[in-house]
Amino acid sequence: MSPLLSRVHPTPTTRRRPHGWLRHYSVLLRPSGVADLPIVFERANERRMRRLLDSARDAAQQRRHRSRPTMRALIAAPKGNLHWRQVPAPLPPSPLGATVRPLAIATCDIDCALCHGTTPLLLPLQLGHECVAEVTAVGAEVATVEVGERVIVPFQINCGVCEPCKAGFTGSCLGVPPIAAFGMGLLTGHYGGAFADELGVPYADAMLVPLPDGVDPAAAASLADNICDAYRHLAPHLPQVLQRDPDAEVLIVGSVTRRFSFGSSMPLYSGLIAKALGARTVTIADNRPAVAEHATRLGLRVIDPRELRHRAPAPLVVDVSVYPRGLALALANTAPDGICTSSGSLNHKGEVPLLSMYVRNVTLHIGRTHVRSLIPAALDLIVSGKLRPETVTATVAPLDEAPSVLRESFRSGGAKVVLTA
């Protein structure tokens, strides 16, 4: 039996109160939220609307006639309400598609904020977008995976044949509407969530990555998003930094605010991947006691973000703070000719010190990850034993217990949880 298949309780932190219906929708209607909507609807609106209408029609027909099998899916609603609901099971796969059965589903750091109603993503929705699954059906034209195979399912939907996909920019696929993804509801395409009995994958050959023998599904589940998101901050930049100075510091900026609503795995994954790629000096700046305790157990150094004002800047800084204040702190602590790479923010805007960056010749990279392109390289670190993502996981529990386990995790800080079927 895998050592992961046991319950480990995360260190308690400040408990959080989720937004109710009114407060959740007031967040969505703020001017900044309305201003960002055109980004989502800048193209493929007819395709997006057709998918939404087909889904609504399908659900209505299912309620009236019970015309096809149902399955359970975990629903996230305002007030932190997590519950199982019977929904229509995926239709038989298209020629290019597949149906999979999730085996190990991990929480993403955004899930905590999403379930508390503090993101622009509209609740209720079917939750979950990081998983390893078993293929249960494939379309007639699928060539690279077969029924019974275990696969990593990237959270972004991509076709594999458009120009961005062929160039490796799978998160910018033109074959689907912008930001198409599992587990994030209407704005990302209503593709369903991974905390469910089944999941429909529209482009099996383009998306699914076979899981090597000997790799525990629970250890690999976050390759679908968080692990690759951490990897892309380090792999393109760290080799050249270490070539100049083998002892160069990697600084990771995590939570810097008192009310941080996101989970805690990104700074930990980033620290472990930096070590796996050869960094000797890794520092995490994060004000959450639970993160400090966890990072210390992993052999990573943690400081309070307030200590950064008294330290020398670092040549490579990873900003996973999510908030503009954290990005500003990361940039202020990037050394001359250094690189600051940021996972971005759901905030509408923030200040960037252009003159200071220009004078110090600082490079800033900000944007979304292209998960499908990065999975093979990140997976190689796991297969080689250089990266052990299971050490970031705080809780492993049965999928049947999803509502209660996730509710408690999100209230206490959002440590990484993996649920197994």
Secondary structure, 3 states (H helix, E strand, C coil): CCCCCCCCCCCCCCCCCCCCHHHHHHHHCCHHHHHHHHHHCCCCHHHHHHHHHHHHHHHHHHHHHCCCCEEEEEEEECCCEEEEEEEECCCCCCCCCEEEEEEEEECCHHHHHHHCCCCCCCCCEECCCEEEEEEEEECCCCCCCCCCCEEEECCECCCCCCHHHHCCCHHHCCCCCCCCECCCCHHHCCCCCCCECCEEECCHHHHCEECCCCCCHHHHHHHHCHHHHHHHHHCCCHHHHHHHCCCCEEEEECCCCCCCCCCCHHHHHHHHHHHHCCCCEEEEECCCHHHHHHHHHCCCEEECHHHHHHCCCEEEEEECCCCHHHHHHHHHCEEEEEEEEECCCCCCCCCCCHHHHHHHCCEEEECCCCHHHHHHHHHHHHHHCCCCHHHCCCEEEEHHHHHHHHHHHHHCCCCCEEEEC
